[in-house]
Amino acid sequence: MTSRRDFLAATSAAVLASDLVAQTAGPLSAPHSPLPLKPWYERTTRWGQTNVTEKDPERYDIPWWREFWKRTQVQGVILNAGGIVAYYPSKFPLQHRAEFLGTRDLYGDLAKAAKDDGLVIVARMDSNRTTEDFFKAHPDWFARDISHNPYRAEDKFVTCVNSPYYDEYLPAVLTEIIERGLAQGCPPQGFADNSWSGLTRDNICYCDNCTSKFQAAAGAPIPVKHDWNDPVYRKWIDWNYARRIQIWDLNNRATKAAGGNHCLWFGMNSGSISSQSRSFRDCKAIFERAPVVFLDHQSRGAGAFEENSDTGKLVHGVLGWDKLAPESMAMYQVGRTSFRVASKPAPEARMWMVEGFAGGIQPWWHHIGAYHDDRRMYHTAEPLMKWFKENERYMVNRRPLATVGIAWSQRNTDFYGRDRAAELTDAPYRGFVEALVRARVPYIPLHIDHLDREAPGLKTLILPNIAAMSDAQCASVRKFAANGGSVIATGVTSLYTEMGDPRPDFGLADLFGTHASSPAGAERSAAGQSQHTYLRLLPEMRAGVYGPHTSDEPKVTGTRHAVLKGFSETDIIPFGGTLTNLKVDSDALVPLTFVPVFPIYPPETAWMRQPVTTIPGLVIKGKCAFMPADIDRRYKLEPLPDYADLLANLVNWATAGEIPLRLEGHGLFDCNLYTQPGRIIAHIVNLTVTGRTPVDELIPSGALKAAIHLPPGVKGRAVKALVGGKPLPAKVNAGWVTFEIPSVLDHEVLVIE
């Protein structure tokens, strides 16, 4: 009789052999090249997923979908296996089988087809809830509210992450799927899991498992309510984060034990920091330990397409640019209402996909259901998948080329943003990003703890209301500034500790040249509001500008700072927020001051009651600009051009013009620069007509003039347009290459060598 140890050793060897054989079709290998050594998660760049419904076992046309796999050039497929619904005859009687499965092994049939087609197989799980019979069999495995009633999601019961369901049952299911696959000759190379992290932060579990384990860990009962000022509640937050990392590691131990060292469990993760926070998923901890990240960020809501490019850059900033981050890209309509089986307009789907490419994301088409009455969705992915295959050597293993970095911090999202992260932390970050895109400035997102690692290539660091900062993070920013870097900070950056406790003064007060003069906290209540307030530009210039004049208007004295470029005909710009007084060092400059609220209705009352104050809206000291007037947040809430122009001016001043790309021509474009040995890759996405949701038409731009600064090792004599499909005439002068792009429809990728 074969022992389990012998069986595992033999099956692990079989998986390794199977994986190496499959690599012969790897995209990064030349035809007839020697056997590559890269594991599947380093070489599989194009994915497809038909998210199976319970109806599909009796109508899944596998031959048609195999042909579709070939047409869309996929190298890997995500196949529904188990969890909430099992698509194979599981030995676990409580794992709910699909209603129409019968005696069929649909997962096994699909896995065999994928293996026969040389595709990588990832088994999909969705495992945080079960049917009622499971709950009745193991009531102690389920999450409970404070009254000890079970948490439910529609007709399902939500399991508890601290129960044997996660510690014992799920690892056993993962092992079963691997062992069945090995016996059938088509084992999964890895596992994805949609809802792996259990109950979200909105709810507190009081089951016996949580009660006893938290008491042992924290020496206190589980908190009875959400209270960020309660030290025990903060321990509960950190305890929950730690448990999700334990689950991540536990599942990987299980899959590797059963399937070999390259059989990974990698969950799925959102590209939204606040969404990850609500699910207790620590982006930094996860991305640093993961050899690949599968992104469940299927499409934009009411946001901008550039959000997807930013997601790719943010993830790679922690994961590493030598690793892959495919993303589920919906071919069905997602919006205020998700129409799961209706086709998304092709232009909308294309724009999300190409913005993902621009940020280093790999394509992964996603359909819900194996049969559709709406057949239009089958035509969307194919041309982009083929294009990606033809050009993927330029789309992976590249590093960003940027002189501007914008910081993010999940700790800030949690302990400052708390339950209002969308207003307090998301909006300032998103607003500044959208202003950078509008200004055509290439940038990189960077985790606040990684500043020292990224600093050598940066000229300017942006801190968009990074309110909660540790002393070590403040010291890192000071070091960056001391080494010649410029810093732009907004809102109440550094006014709170990393735990969200208010400091008596800004942690970076010496850098800002600005000091708090009132207790922290007032800015929270005003963050999401809009008031009839303004910012005054100094010195005032209207006495010398065309228009009516009065005897008491101020005389023109001096010249304005460069950050106010383009505002020569106005002494005010709209603000909409509120400010309190701050103490400003004598060697600092204040080019903007606050104009308090005054009536707006009826029109007869709309005149300034207090037209001038000394409350600073912007303070400049040396190479640091501190803007307590949260224009970045305001721009996200109300995209006025004045906001974007002011933010762009700050960046241009801070970088002293050292931005490596210039693009002239009409329209809105997201500009991303990357380097590979001996070349630059410029990825330009046309966002000009993408404001409405969903987009149903793409309109080409006119001609664009581009200039790109050449780093050492890049000659710049040859420019090739990968979408246009032809070389472009180029000139090199004083370290810059210039060329003209005839037009951009959705995107263009320029390779400069």
FENHU-V304079 format. One record per helix or strand. SS is the DSSP state (2 for helix, 1 for strand). FROM is the first residue (numbers start at 1). LEN is the number of residues. If there is no record, write none. Layout:
BEGIN
SS,FROM,LEN  SS,FROM,LEN
END
This chain:
BEGIN
2,4,22  2,40,4  1,47,5  2,56,3  2,62,10  1,76,8  1,86,1  1,97,1  2,106,11  1,120,7  1,129,2  2,132,6  2,139,3  1,142,1  1,144,1  1,150,1  1,152,2  1,156,4  2,164,21  1,190,4  2,208,11  2,231,29  1,264,2  1,269,1  2,273,6  2,283,7  1,292,1  1,295,1  2,306,14  1,324,1  1,326,2  1,329,2  1,332,2  1,339,5  2,346,13  1,362,1  1,364,5  2,375,20  1,399,2  1,404,5  2,410,29  1,444,4  2,448,10  1,460,4  1,468,1  2,471,12  1,486,5  1,496,1  1,502,1  2,509,4  1,514,3  2,522,5  1,534,4  2,542,3  2,562,3  1,572,3  1,582,3  1,589,7  2,603,3  1,616,6  1,624,4  2,631,7  2,641,14  1,661,4  1,669,8  1,679,8  1,704,6  1,719,3  1,726,3  1,730,4  1,736,6  1,747,6
END
